[in-house]
Amino acid sequence: MNDPKYLAELINSNNIEDIVNFMKDNDIILNRAPYCNKWKKDMKWSKKEMLSDKFLWRCSTCGESKSIRHASFFSQFDIQFVKILKIILYWSLQMCQNEISKLVGVSLVTINRLFQRLRLLCIRDLDKENLSLGGNGEVVESTNPTTKVNTNGIESIWCCGKSLFKKRRGVNRCYLQTYLDEYCWRHNKNLDRIGALGAVLKIIVHLNKSFNEIDFLTETLKSVNMEELKDDLE
């Protein structure tokens, strides 16, 4: 994940076995064996060609199995694993959803749903309670003795953010704050487009280590009333 360009090439290779093994080795999907409660033993990593994911976890005694997406961010989606990763890649490159739909062959509704969850990961990582301007290695000079805010810097950032909204032909007001948070996340982390891929996968690794945190995604979606909206598809 420290080489997002390699990761992008791997995703675009469509070699599902290499992709899955890389994701497992880097904890992007479950790396520890699930437990078979019936036989009190760990399941085994097994290959199964007929599956789109090519692998699964299986108990060697009773045959009970679990998906390789079990207890991970990816368990929320039932489309092909490679397609999920391609959508995440294209999200990091800030491509529009219509273009992604044509490239990946996935509905706009599914892409929109995945984009929503990626933005929520950004919000989770942004730590808005302790947010600072400028990003790592940058200095923001305070010009207002009361607020300690550099007005020109804020206006510059806002102009950059607005240019992205124009590319999307506008943003529904219910989505505006999450888009701004995503933009702040990219800006404060000093991420270029391809760098956002590695960064968001690291968040997913952290999320997978405490799978109960995935409930955060569902609850936050409800709190900002996102799932009812259908017009954020550009």
C-alpha positions as CSV (number, residue, x, y, z in Angstrom):
1,M,0.0,0.0,0.0
2,N,3.0,2.3,0.2
3,D,3.2,2.0,-3.6
4,P,-0.2,3.1,-4.8
5,K,0.9,3.1,-8.4
6,Y,1.8,-0.6,-8.2
7,L,-1.5,-1.2,-6.5
8,A,-3.4,0.6,-9.3
9,E,-1.6,-1.6,-11.9
10,L,-2.4,-4.7,-9.9
11,I,-6.1,-3.8,-9.8
12,N,-6.2,-3.0,-13.5
13,S,-4.5,-6.3,-14.3
14,N,-7.7,-8.2,-13.5
15,N,-5.7,-11.0,-12.1
16,I,-8.0,-11.9,-9.3
17,E,-5.7,-14.5,-7.6
18,D,-2.8,-12.0,-7.3
19,I,-5.2,-9.2,-6.2
20,V,-6.8,-11.4,-3.5
21,N,-3.5,-12.6,-2.1
22,F,-2.1,-9.1,-2.0
23,M,-5.3,-7.9,-0.2
24,K,-5.0,-10.8,2.3
25,D,-1.3,-10.3,2.9
26,N,-1.9,-6.6,3.7
27,D,-5.0,-7.1,5.9
28,I,-7.3,-5.3,3.4
29,I,-9.4,-8.4,3.8
30,L,-9.4,-10.9,6.7
31,N,-6.0,-12.4,7.2
32,R,-6.8,-14.4,10.3
33,A,-8.7,-17.6,9.9
34,P,-12.4,-17.6,11.0
35,Y,-13.3,-20.0,13.8
36,C,-15.6,-23.0,13.3
37,N,-17.7,-23.1,16.4
38,K,-19.0,-26.6,15.7
39,W,-15.6,-28.3,15.6
40,K,-13.7,-25.7,17.7
41,K,-11.0,-25.2,15.1
42,D,-9.8,-22.5,12.6
43,M,-11.0,-22.7,9.1
44,K,-8.5,-23.1,6.2
45,W,-7.9,-20.8,3.3
46,S,-9.1,-22.7,0.2
47,K,-9.3,-22.1,-3.5
48,K,-12.5,-22.5,-5.4
49,E,-12.5,-21.7,-9.1
50,M,-16.2,-21.4,-9.5
51,L,-16.4,-18.4,-7.1
52,S,-15.8,-14.9,-8.5
53,D,-13.5,-14.2,-5.6
54,K,-11.6,-17.5,-6.3
55,F,-11.0,-18.2,-2.6
56,L,-13.0,-18.9,0.6
57,W,-12.4,-19.9,4.2
58,R,-13.6,-23.5,4.9
59,C,-13.7,-25.9,7.8
60,S,-11.8,-29.1,6.8
61,T,-14.0,-31.2,9.0
62,C,-17.6,-30.1,8.5
63,G,-17.2,-28.1,5.3
64,E,-18.8,-24.9,6.7
65,S,-17.4,-21.9,4.8
66,K,-17.1,-18.1,5.0
67,S,-16.5,-15.6,2.3
68,I,-13.1,-13.9,2.1
69,R,-15.0,-10.7,2.5
70,H,-16.2,-11.9,6.0
71,A,-15.7,-9.3,8.8
72,S,-14.3,-6.7,6.4
73,F,-15.4,-3.5,4.7
74,F,-16.1,-5.5,1.5
75,S,-18.8,-7.6,3.1
76,Q,-21.2,-4.7,2.4
77,F,-21.2,-5.4,-1.3
78,D,-22.0,-8.3,-3.5
79,I,-20.5,-7.3,-6.8
80,Q,-17.3,-8.8,-8.1
81,F,-14.3,-8.0,-5.8
82,V,-12.2,-6.6,-8.7
83,K,-15.1,-4.2,-9.6
84,I,-15.2,-2.9,-6.0
85,L,-11.5,-2.2,-6.1
86,K,-11.7,-0.5,-9.5
87,I,-14.5,1.8,-8.2
88,I,-12.3,2.7,-5.2
89,L,-9.4,3.3,-7.6
90,Y,-11.5,5.6,-9.8
91,W,-12.9,7.3,-6.8
92,S,-9.4,8.2,-5.7
93,L,-8.8,9.6,-9.2
94,Q,-11.9,11.7,-8.7
95,M,-13.6,10.4,-11.9
96,C,-17.3,11.0,-12.3
97,Q,-19.7,8.2,-11.6
98,N,-21.2,8.1,-15.1
99,E,-17.8,7.4,-16.5
100,I,-17.0,4.8,-13.9
101,S,-20.3,3.0,-14.6
102,K,-19.4,2.7,-18.3
103,L,-15.9,1.5,-17.5
104,V,-16.7,-1.0,-14.8
105,G,-20.2,-2.1,-15.9
106,V,-21.9,-1.4,-12.5
107,S,-25.1,0.6,-11.9
108,L,-24.9,4.2,-10.8
109,V,-26.9,3.3,-7.6
110,T,-24.2,0.8,-6.6
111,I,-21.4,3.2,-7.4
112,N,-23.1,6.0,-5.5
113,R,-23.6,3.7,-2.5
114,L,-19.9,2.8,-2.5
115,F,-18.9,6.5,-2.9
116,Q,-21.0,7.4,0.2
117,R,-19.2,4.8,2.3
118,L,-15.8,6.0,1.1
119,R,-16.6,9.6,2.0
120,L,-17.7,8.3,5.5
121,L,-14.3,6.6,5.8
122,C,-12.7,10.0,5.1
123,I,-14.9,11.7,7.7
124,R,-13.9,9.0,10.2
125,D,-10.2,9.6,9.5
126,L,-10.4,13.4,9.3
127,D,-10.9,13.7,13.1
128,K,-12.8,17.0,12.7
129,E,-12.6,17.7,16.5
130,N,-8.8,18.2,16.1
131,L,-8.7,19.5,12.6
132,S,-5.9,21.9,11.6
133,L,-5.4,23.9,8.5
134,G,-2.5,23.5,6.1
135,G,-1.7,19.8,6.2
136,N,1.5,18.1,7.1
137,G,4.6,20.3,6.5
138,E,2.6,23.4,5.7
139,V,2.3,26.6,7.7
140,V,-0.8,28.8,7.8
141,E,-0.2,32.3,8.9
142,S,-2.9,33.7,11.2
143,T,-4.2,37.1,10.2
144,N,-7.2,37.4,12.5
145,P,-6.1,37.9,16.1
146,T,-9.4,36.5,17.4
147,T,-10.2,33.6,15.2
148,K,-6.6,32.8,14.2
149,V,-7.8,32.2,10.6
150,N,-6.0,33.1,7.4
151,T,-8.9,34.4,5.2
152,N,-7.0,34.2,2.0
153,G,-6.0,30.6,2.6
154,I,-9.6,29.6,3.3
155,E,-10.8,31.4,0.2
156,S,-8.2,29.6,-1.9
157,I,-9.2,26.2,-0.5
158,W,-12.9,27.0,-1.0
159,C,-12.3,28.0,-4.7
160,C,-10.5,24.6,-5.3
161,G,-13.4,22.8,-3.7
162,K,-16.0,24.7,-5.8
163,S,-14.2,23.7,-9.0
164,L,-14.7,20.1,-8.1
165,F,-18.4,20.7,-7.5
166,K,-18.7,22.4,-10.8
167,K,-17.3,19.3,-12.5
168,R,-20.1,17.3,-10.9
169,R,-22.6,19.8,-12.1
170,G,-23.6,20.7,-8.6
171,V,-24.0,18.8,-5.3
172,N,-27.2,18.2,-3.4
173,R,-27.2,20.2,-0.2
174,C,-27.6,17.0,1.9
175,Y,-24.3,15.8,0.5
176,L,-22.4,19.1,0.6
177,Q,-20.9,18.6,4.0
178,T,-19.6,15.1,3.2
179,Y,-18.1,16.3,0.0
180,L,-16.4,19.2,1.8
181,D,-15.1,16.7,4.4
182,E,-13.7,14.5,1.7
183,Y,-12.0,17.4,0.1
184,C,-10.5,18.5,3.5
185,W,-9.3,14.9,4.1
186,R,-7.5,14.9,0.8
187,H,-6.1,18.4,1.3
188,N,-4.9,17.9,4.9
189,K,-3.3,14.6,4.1
190,N,-1.4,16.2,1.2
191,L,-2.8,13.4,-1.1
192,D,-2.5,13.4,-4.8
193,R,-5.2,11.5,-6.7
194,I,-3.4,8.2,-6.8
195,G,-2.2,8.7,-3.2
196,A,-5.8,8.7,-2.0
197,L,-6.0,5.0,-3.0
198,G,-3.4,3.8,-0.6
199,A,-4.7,6.2,2.1
200,V,-8.3,4.9,2.0
201,L,-7.1,1.3,1.9
202,K,-5.1,1.9,5.1
203,I,-8.3,3.2,6.7
204,I,-10.1,0.0,5.6
205,V,-7.3,-2.0,7.2
206,H,-7.9,-0.2,10.5
207,L,-11.7,-0.6,10.2
208,N,-11.3,-4.4,9.6
209,K,-9.3,-4.8,12.8
210,S,-12.4,-3.7,14.7
211,F,-15.2,-4.9,12.6
212,N,-17.9,-3.5,14.9
213,E,-16.8,-0.1,13.7
214,I,-18.4,-0.9,10.3
215,D,-21.7,-0.2,12.1
216,F,-20.5,3.4,12.1
217,L,-21.1,3.5,8.3
218,T,-24.7,2.5,8.6
219,E,-25.5,4.7,11.5
220,T,-23.9,7.8,9.9
221,L,-25.7,7.2,6.6
222,K,-29.0,7.3,8.6
223,S,-28.0,10.4,10.5
224,V,-27.2,12.5,7.4
225,N,-30.2,11.0,5.4
226,M,-28.1,10.0,2.5
227,E,-29.7,6.7,1.4
228,E,-33.0,8.3,0.4
229,L,-31.4,10.6,-2.2
230,K,-31.0,9.4,-5.8
231,D,-29.7,12.5,-7.5
232,D,-26.0,12.4,-6.6
233,L,-25.0,10.4,-9.6
234,E,-22.7,12.7,-11.6
